[in-house]
Each structure stands twice: as C-alpha cells, then as structure tokens.
Amino acid sequence: MKQKGWTSLKRDAPFHVRTPKTVLKKVLVGLVLFSFGAFVAYLLPFLMSFSGASGPWVHHPLLPILVMTAIFVSAYKSTEHRIKKFLEKYFFHKKTFAQMTLMDLTGELAVNLDIQEIANLVVNTFGEVLQLKTVALLVPDPLEDHFEIASAFGWTISASKKVRLAADTPLLKMIHQTGPHVLMRGPVLQSLSWQEANALARDLDSLQAAWIIPLFVKGELTGLLAFGALVPDTVFDQGDFHFFREFAAAIAPCVHNAMVVKRLRQLNFELQDSQSQWVQKTKLNAIEKLAAGIAHEIHNPLAIISGKAQVLLMQRGPKQLEPNVQEALNAIVKQTHRAADITRKLLMYSQGSRGPQERISLEKVLDETLSLLAYQASTDKIEIVRNLDRELPLFFANMQEIREIFLNLLLNAVEAVGAEGKIVVELKYRRDEELIEIVCSDTGKGIPVEHLDKVFNPFYTTRHEAVGLGLFVTKQIVHRYGGSIRVESQVGIGSMFTLQLPYVAEAMREKEPVKTGAAVLNR
Amino acid sequence: MSKLLIVDDEVEICEFLKSFFEDRDFEVAVANGGSQALEKVAAFHPEVVLLDIQMPGMDGLQVLKKIKETYPKVKVIMVTAVETQEKIEEAMRFGADNYITKPLSLEYLEKDVQDKIDILAKGF
C-alpha cells in the first residue's frame, strides 16, 4: 500500500525522536553552563589569591577551559531538566498555550453531556491547536459491537460516516494490550512482524491516523482519538505524550458519561415508544372486545330481521307480494346487512387485517376508488384532480387496505367540500427517503384546531349519519405499514391529509406487525 | 326428502330457517343447544346440519367435533355471528364443510345446502 503524506514517518525513526526544538534546548543548556564555567574561570585567579594559593599555573590559559569543562560535565545532568523546564516556561510559550487551551477544554467538557458536542469540541480544538491534518474521535456503538466516528476534523462527512472499527480489528486488540499509552504508527509497526504490521497499518490508514490516543475509564475503552499530521515529519516529544495521556485521562470520563447519557436517552425513547405502542394496543384490544361483543349481540337480531324479510321475499307458491311490500322488505334486508357491516369492519380493523399482500399499482387502486365517487362528485360540482408522479413503482400491500385508505380520505374530502369545491389527490414516490406519499387536500370547511388531534379517534364524527371510523381505520392501516399520517387544516379554507408509507417492493414486511405493535412509527 | 338439522340458541332464527327450508321441501328438525343437537343427530339422521358456533353450554365447535367423529358423512355448515380467523380455522380443522356469517343471505344458504346434498347424492 502506498504511504500517504501523513504516514510517511520514517520507519527507522527511534522512539525518542530528536526534534529541532529539543536540539535547540540542549544547545541553550550547554551555553548557559559554559557561560557559568567561564564566569567561574574568570574569577578563579582572584579566588586563588584570596585563598593564598599562588604559582604560575594559576594564570595558565588552560585552567579556565578545564574548569569550564569540569563544571559543564558535572552540572549538565542535574541542571538540564530544570533549565529546560525554565526555558519551556518562558521561551516556548506556544506549546504551553496549546496545552493550556486543551486543558481548559477539558473543564468545559466536564459539564457537557451531549456526546456530539463533546466530540465536536475535542476534534476541532485538538486539530486547530496542534495544527493537525486529521482528527477523529471514535466511540463504541453498544448495540453493534464496533467503534464509529462521533466527530472528525479534516475529514469529509461521507468518509467519516463510513468508518467502522470492529471489536476484533488488530488496532483495537493492540490497544487492549498496550493500555492507555499513545500509539505511534512508526515505532509500533516496526515492532511487529510484517503481516501484523500490514494489518495494523490498514486500520490506521482507515482512520487517517499516525497517532492514536486511547481513552480508558476504569480499564474500559470508551473512545479513541486518532490523528494525523499536516507536515509529514511532525513529531511529538515525551512531554507531549505525557500531556496526551493527561488529556486523555481528563476527557475519557466526559466521553464515557456522555455515551451513558446517550444510551439512557435512547432507552428512554424506546421505552416511551413501546409504552405508546402498548397504549395503542390496549386501546385496540378494548375496541376488539367491544366490537366482538356488539357483533354477537347485534348480529343475531339482525339475522332474525333480515331472515324473516327474506323468507317473505323468497316465498314460493301462488301468493305474490305487493310491489311496495316487496320494496320495503328489500330495504329491510339491505339495511340490516349494512348495519352488520359496521361492526364487522370495526372488528376487522381492531384485529388487524390478515389479507394477502401483493404488488399493486397505486394509480389503479386510486382510479377504482375515484370511479366509485364519480357520480356523487359530478352531481355536487366537485372537481377531483389527480396529481401523480410519472414513475410510481408497484407497491407491495393488501389491495383492500389501500383501497380503504383512498376511500376514507376521499369520502371525508367529498363530505368536507359539500356542494362545490376541489379535491386534489397526489401520489409521490420519494426515492431518496424510500417513501410513498399520499396527499389528499380539499377546499372544504376545514377542521377547527381543537378537533385536529381528535379526528383519528374512533367514533369521532361531525356528521349525524356517520360512524366516525374512517380516519381511525385509515390510521390503523397506515401504522400497520409502518407509516405515518398527519393533518393540516384551516377552517373555511380546507384540509390536507399527508400519508407516508415506507416503500416496499417485495414481501419483506413483517407479518402482522400491528399485533406486536412493532411497526408503529411516528415520523 | 332431504333432512336438515338447524342448531341455534336463538329460537327465532331456528323458526324462520325452518319455515324457509320446509317451503323448499326439506324435512327440518331444530335443536336449541349443543347436547340437544347431538341427540337430534342420533335420532333424526340429518344429511346437513346448520350449526351456530356461539351457544351457551356445549358450543358449536365441540358439537361439530362430536358429529364428525360419530357421523363423518354428515355435512356441517357453521353459522357465526362473529367470524374470527381463529374460530374459522378451528372449525375447518374439525372438518366443517363451510361457514356462513349472520345476518344470513338465504339465497346463498339455500344454494350451499343444496350443494352439500348433491355431493352426498353422488356418494362422497
């Protein structure tokens, strides 16, 4: 694999890398010691004369040099560190400033519980302050057992979204072995066999990183800070690595806590979701029981009424019924069956339909439904406009249920419009979101704001002759398909119902999701 | 004359079905409960039974099971007020020959009963 700029650290680079800065520091230390030596050598003849020593060697030109060398050699080791610290404090402000900025950041992170904000702050500050090429903060995905990038600096968003570091990758295995030490690409690769080094290099390449700072909390890996440098031969010294470890120790608990909070939020959301599904299910169960009870109690008397009328109608023999009696009997039979249909329908939707699903043309189903309404629409001067996407794919669904959706939406619209007005039905396929969208708008009387949240309730109706199940049933069907329905309305102007159904082309949908409530999504 | 047994706990339903089928030259017997239905099957030897599912005491499904065990040739049409998928599937498993829902369409019922009798006449 070809090495890129940020990975081109020489493979033979020693672990303690000498940077121009450290060399400069050493030279400065030497200079200070030499000056001190020269000063002592200069004073030496006077000191000698005070102490009574004399002789020609006192003024020998080699003596000061000897003294200078002696002082330099004996004092170098013990003073180097102090002088370096002193120099760092007063002459190498830049690095201290970077470190101070980063340590300030840790204070800010401690009071933040949003993992996204924390990640953004860390990568951006880290990247800018240290003038890096790339920085990425990886956090574990507890459900998927891998690490992914929470936020990245110097990355394209799409590239950062793609990174998945599985728990068994060489890099993570290595980090679990080495613990909280900063991992350096060059030295680490050098210490491994070429196969292992190749595998690890692939992981590092995928993270665009030359260094990895692991974030541990109580021995548990809670994140990785992976970064690469802009200048190929950028190197950090021991002090930097020491600081990185300190920095990692400071931000690790913040990341950990934020991840815990995120997980809790997720769980809380799931809990709320399943609770609302449960409420929905309980409601449906109650309706099912009620409907079953009503059906049994009502269907028997209806059967008797209709049966007796049919016996009279179908009587054999010489007796012929008067036309008006025949008409009345026919009406009795018809109306009893209509009444029975109501409870049957209610029962059917509370139980969830188990009808067969097939690939259907939404356009065809819509047109069939529109033809049912054509007569009423024409007598009432209602203009119905269909507005369809040119390329509507076949939708895998139960024909009866989709027809029921269209019928309920259109019947409501016709009812709302009254004697004159316009209804627009739109069918769209939103390819990027994989959604089928059905929009039904009318220029009808509209729904008062205080009733908007009730329109989907069972038995909600504004008409005396209606049962108030149309929109309830529509919502049940939409939920069964994992979709959503919403309504916007303004009194006197009209209403607009928008349905979104996840597009399914084949038989992939779960069976009877409504029974488990799993498919109830509210987008 | 074909023999038909009507089983329903609603007396009025039995009554109009009886008059309807007698008008069509059937010999009709009526039972208002499960155990009475089994007695009638034994004594009357019907060719077709119209059997209500929901009855107090022994329900239609139990009666169906017993009839099919003892007289497998008797055709049984289940009559339900509420058609739940489970009940229908159970009835089919016990060997019901068809099911119809209340309120009944007598035209359909007559045709269905006649079908069953024709099948029996052919010796199945």
Interface residues (C-beta under 8 A of the other chain):
Chain A: A292 A295 H296 H299 N300 L302 A303 I304 I305 S306 G307 K308 Q310 V311 M314 Q315 R316 G317 T336 H337 A340 R344 L347 Q351 R354
Chain B: E10 E12 I13 F16 L17 S19 F20 D23 R24 Q54 A81 V82 E83 T84 Q85 T101 K102 P103 L104 S105 L106 E107
